[in-house]
Amino acid sequence: MEISAKDVAKLRTITGSGMMDCKKALTEAEGDFDKAVEILRKKGQKVSANRADREASEGAVFIRANAAGTEAALIELNCETDFVARNEDFLALGNDILTVADAQKPADTDALRALPLADGRAITDHLSDAMGKIGEKIDVSKFAVVKGERVITYVHPGARIGVAVAFTGVSNNSASEVEAIGRDIAMQIAAMSPVAVDKDGVDAATIQKEIEIAIEQERANGRPEAMLEKIAQGKLGKFFEDSTLLNQKFVKDSSKTVLQYIKEALGAGVTVSAFVRLQLGSK
């Protein structure tokens, strides 16, 4: 298929790779940007860790925790421009949808769109009304609920990233202690975008993809075939360190891991049981 200069430039912005490398990757991927990024990684090309930010559509993340602090609901409401994302009507619609999501706990975003707001009309109808009034495409793209012994929420300035993180084992800690440490961990999640709480939470498809990428990288570097699997497993260990929350270096003190920080601050029995991170435009 024909790859346009605009597509090449977009992939270059996403990844930081050279123009020709981006064109070749897009051609090989038949225009699929996610596949092209994976192709570039396998060839050892530099790929920006912040590509989701650069691809992000506009809008806002909305979060609400219950009074007991044991549950939080999150939604992402999208629009086309940052100007609309700051519009009072847009923000009011987001909060109205969040109220319904929090109360009804629908199975997914499709089910959420079908639920009625206070006037009895479905969220889908309100989205259509907003599009007609504002003149941009508006949609609720993500919905999640986090439950735990204690749930802490955080919305990054600008409402482009929102986090809810659940803790277990905190019964012997004061609410203010858990709130302070929980906010640190939520900010860690916002900044470092872990894929899971720990390595046991990483899905098999992600693990297999990382192994394949490592094998292709080392093969390209001329490593003997007999060594590729062992080297890939070593790189997988580094992936777990960098990409799972409890094993990451704590951003405020890189001499310790996140898990070490939590246990030192709140006690040996405390840990993170779950988290959700929503970022505008990310999958």
N, C-alpha and C positions, 0 to 999 in steps of 0.2 A: 504494500500500500504506500501511497505518497505521504511523506512526513513533512509537514509545513515548518517553516523557519520559526513560527510562533510556538509550535509544540516543542521544538528543540530548545528554544530560549526558556520556556517554562520548566523543562526538565533540568536545564542547567541551573536555574534559580533554585529549584528544589534540592539539587544534589551537590552543586559546586563543581561538577565534573566538566571536562572540556566539551566544546561544541561538537566536534566530530565523534567523540565517544558517546555523547548523548544521542546524536543522530543514528549511529549504529545500533545502540541499545533499543531505541524506539522502533527502528526498522525490524529488528529481531523479535521484538515484543508485539509487533503488529499494532503499534499505537497505544498499548496498554501501559499506563504510567507506572503502576505498581510493579508489573513484571519488568519494566525497564530499569527501575531502581534496583530490583533484585539482581538483574543481569550485571549492572555496574558494580554492585557489591561483590559478586562472584569473580569479577575480573580485577578486583582489588582497587577499584576507583574510590575516590573520596566521596562519601555521601553525607550530607549535613544531617546531624541529629535533630535539627529543628525544622525539618521539612514540613511537618504538619502545620507549624505556625505560619509558614510562608504560603501554604495552600489554603489556609483557613478561610472559609466564608464568614460573613459578618453575623452579628447577633449577640446573644448573651446567654450565660449559664445562670440558672436560678436554683437555689438550694434552700430547703427548710427542714429543721430538726424538730422533733416533738418536744413537749415540755419536759419529759423525763430524760431526754438526751440519749435515748436508746434506739432511735430510728431517724433516718433522714431520707427525704425524697429529693431527686435532682432531675432537672430537665434542661435541654438545650433548645432554644428558640432561635431560628435563623432568619436572616434577611439579607439583602444584597449590599447594603452600604452601612458604614459605621454611623453615618448621620441618622439613619432610621433606627439603629440599635440604641440610640440615646433618646429616641422619641418617647414622650410620656405615654402615648397610647400603646406603643409597642411594649414598654415595660409593664404597663397595667395588664395587658393581655398575657404576658409571661407569668405574672404573679397569679392571675386567675386560673391559668392552666395548671400551675404548680399546686394550687389549692385543691383542685380536683384530683390530680395525680397523687397527692399526699393522702387524701381521704379514701380514694377508691382502690389504689394499688392495682392498676390494670396489668394485664399479662405482658404487654409490649406497647410500642408507640402507636401501632395501628389501632389497638383497643383503646388507647388513650384518646386518639383523635375522634373516636366515635362517642365518647362520653359527653354528657351535657354540661354546660356551664350553668350559672345561677338562673338564667332566664329560660332554661329548658332546651335551648338550641345546642346542637352538637359543636364540639370544638372545631371540627372541619368547617362548619358554616361560619364560625367567627374568624377563622383563618382566611376564608374567602372574602369576607367583609373587609378585613384589614388590608388585604391585597388590593381590593378595589379602591379603598380610601387612601392608602399610602402610595400605591403604584409600584410596589416591589413584590417579588415572590417572598412569602413568609410561611414557614413551616416549623413544626416541632419535630426535631430529628432524633432526639435521644431522650430516654427516660430510664431511671434506675432508682432502686431503693437499697439502702444499707442498714442492717440491723446488728446490734451487738450489746454487750453489757454497758458500754458507754460509746457514743458516737460523737466525734468532733467534726465540724465542718469548716471549710475555708474557701473563700472566693477571692481569687487574685484580682488586684486592681484592674478595672476595665471589664471585669466579668467575662473574660475570654477563657479562663480556666477555673473549674470548681472541683473541690475534693470533699469527700466524706470518708472518714476512716474510723473503723470500729476496733475497740480494745477489749481484751478479756483479762480477768485477774486483778481488776482495779478496786475491788471492794474495800481494801484497807487504805486507799488513798483519798485525799480530800478532792472535792469537785474542782477546786481552783488548780490543784496540782495537775490533775488529769487534763484540764483545759489547756494549761500552759504547755505541757509536754506534747499533748495531742496536736496543738497548733503547729509546733515545730515539725512534727511528723507529716502533717498535712501539707505544709509548705515544702518539705522534702519531696513529697509525691508530686506536687505541682511542678517543681523545678526539674526533677530527675526522671519523671515519667516511667516508673518501674512497670514491668509487665505482669508481675504477680507478687504476692506477699513473700514467698520463698520459692526455692527451686521445685518443691513438690506441687506448686500451683501453676507451673508453666506447662501449657498443653503440648501434646506429643508432636503436633504439626510444626510448632515454633521450634522445638528442639531439633527436629529433623531438618528443617530449613537452615538452622545455624550450622549444623554438622555439614550439610552439603556445601554451604558457602565457604566454610573453613577448608574443606577438602579441595574445592576448586581453586581457592587462593594459593594453597600450598603446592598443588599440582602445577600451577602457573609459575611458581617460584622454583620449580625443578626438583622438588622433594621426591624421594623414591616412593613408589606406590605402596610398598609394604609399611611405610611410616605414616601414611596419610590419616588413617583412622585414629591412631594414637594421638597424633598432633591435634586432630579435630576435637577429640575428647578433652584435651587440655584447654583448647580455646573455648569449649563449651563451659568449662569451669569458670573461666574469666567472664563469660557472658552472664552466668548466674550471679557473680559478684557485682557486676555493673548494672544488671537489669532486674534484680529481685530486691524488693524493698529492704528486708531485714539484713541482707548481705551487702547492701550498698554502703559506701563511706558516708558518714553523716556530714552534711554540707557545712554545718557550723563547727565541726571538729573532726577533721579527716583522720585523726589518730584512732578513731573507733568506728565500729559499724553502727548502723541504726539500731540493731537489736541490743548491742552493748549499751548504747545511750539510754534506751528505754529502761533496761534492767537496772542501770546505775541510778536513774532518776526516780523510778517508780517501784522497783523491787523485782526480784528474780522471777516471780510468778506472772509478771505482766508481759503481754505481747499483743501484736496486731492480729486480729482474726479475719479482717476483710477490708477492702477499700474500693472506692470507685473514683476515677478521675475523668472528668469530661473536659474536652478542649474543643473549641470551635473548629469545625472542619475536619477533625480527626475521626478515624473509624472506630 
